[in-house]
Amino acid sequence: MKKLSVFGLMVIIMLSFTACAAGPNKLLKSENQEGKIAGFWQGLWHGIITPVTFVVSLFSETVNVYEVHNNGGWYNFGFILGVMIIFGGSSGGAGRMVYVRKKE
């Protein structure tokens, strides 16, 4: 019975993660009102200011965390790189690892 409960919990968690997956960007490579398309540098900047932008977006409908008028892969790369700069990437977990030598 316990294995079935764990399996059911894992299925629910996996379904929750797939529900959070991003859909297709129909506005890809489209211009905003000023005729501009966000590229790598804007993606990097938006990634760096993500924590502040997220809090502001909770109270304002005119602020978005992610720019939908972007050039695709380069904007996404810059955005992820900016988020990694702010939140430390994966180096924080590796820095806390402790190696223990086995006595023979």
N, C-alpha and C positions, 0 to 999 in steps of 0.2 A: 504493500500500500504506500510506503514511504517513497519508493522509487517512482511510482506513478504520480505522486504529488510533486516530486522534484521535476519530473519530465513535464508535467502540466505547467509548472511555474516557468520553466525554461521556454516553453512554447509561447507563453504570454509575454515574456520579456522580449523574445525575438520578434513577435508581432508588433510590439510597441516600438522597437527600433526601426522596423521597416515602415511604420506609419510616419516616422519622422524624416524619411528620405525625401530629398528634394525632387521635385518634378522637373519636366523640361522647361527651359527658359524660352518662351515664345518671342520675347523681346530681344533675344541675343543679337548683338551687333546693330541695335537700333539706336537712334539718337534721342536724347532728351529734348526738353523744350528749347534749350539754348543751342542745339545742334552738336552736342558733345557726346563722345562715347568714353566711358571710364576704361582706363588701361591699367598696366602694371602698377604704376606709381600711385594712382588713386586707390587701387586695391590694397596696396601696402599700407597706405594711410588709413583706410577704412578698417583694416585689420588691427592696426595699432590702437585706434580709438574705439574699438568694439565695446569695452566695458562701459564707457561713458555713454556711447550712443544707445546701448541697450537700455540703460536706465532712463534716458531721455525719451526713448521710443515708447516706454510704458505710459507716459503722460502726454505725449503729443502724437497726433496722427500724421503730421507732416514730416516726421523724422523716421527713416528706415535704417536698419542695421546694414543691409546689403544693397548695393546699387544694381538695379535690374537692367539698366542701360549700360552694358559692359561689352568688352570685346572678346569675351569667352575665357579661354584657358589662361591667358596672361593676367587678367584681372583676378581670376580664382587663385592663381599661384601667389600673386602679391597679397591677396587677402589672407590666405592661409599662413604665409610667411609672417605677416604682421601679427596675426593671432599667436603664432608660435613665439614671436619676439616678446610679446606681453606676458603670456602665460608660461614661458620657459621651455616650450617644446618637450622633448623627452629627456633632456639632460638632468632634470631634477630627480627623476627616479633612479637614474644610473649613478648619480652622485651619492645616494644613500645606501648603495649596495655594500654589504660587508662580506669580505672573502675570508673564509676560515680554512686554515690548513689542517689537514688530517694528520694525526700523529700515527706514525708507523711503528 
